[in-house]
Amino acid sequence: MKKFPLGEFEEIVLLTVGVLYDEAYGVAIKEEIERQLERKVSVGALQSALRRMEQKGYLESRTGESNAERGGRPKRYFTITAHGKRALEYTRDVRMELWNRIPKIALELYTG
């Protein structure tokens, strides 16, 4: 299986883009991650991750329509590419393989 470099935050962002589907733009992605993970996300870190994943070919973006609420600036919407889907599948499969290899006793809590 081909390796796909994907950090934890990138994985979370990619999954969130998938969850939001047609509504995956910066603010919505940030709010969804913060809501789901109860973890603060800086705009800078999110924008860096989005740019990085677009450069890797995991995401593609399109520009929405301008609106007065945003001072005339259009939203930038993101979607997962086929390459991004393969990266997510690879990451999931590697994690599951590792989980499945852990002996049950290793996960039992010692109450001694």
Rosetta blueprint (number, residue, H / E / L):
1 M L
2 K L
3 K L
4 F L
5 P L
6 L L
7 G L
8 E H
9 F H
10 E H
11 E H
12 I H
13 V H
14 L H
15 L H
16 T H
17 V H
18 G H
19 V H
20 L H
21 Y H
22 D H
23 E H
24 A L
25 Y E
26 G H
27 V H
28 A H
29 I H
30 K H
31 E H
32 E H
33 I H
34 E H
35 R H
36 Q H
37 L H
38 E L
39 R L
40 K L
41 V L
42 S L
43 V H
44 G H
45 A H
46 L H
47 Q H
48 S H
49 A H
50 L H
51 R H
52 R H
53 M H
54 E H
55 Q H
56 K H
57 G L
58 Y L
59 L E
60 E E
61 S E
62 R E
63 T E
64 G E
65 E E
66 S E
67 N L
68 A H
69 E H
70 R H
71 G L
72 G L
73 R L
74 P E
75 K E
76 R E
77 Y E
78 F E
79 T E
80 I E
81 T L
82 A H
83 H H
84 G H
85 K H
86 R H
87 A H
88 L H
89 E H
90 Y H
91 T H
92 R H
93 D H
94 V H
95 R H
96 M H
97 E H
98 L H
99 W H
100 N H
101 R H
102 I L
103 P L
104 K H
105 I H
106 A H
107 L H
108 E L
109 L L
110 Y L
111 T L
112 G L
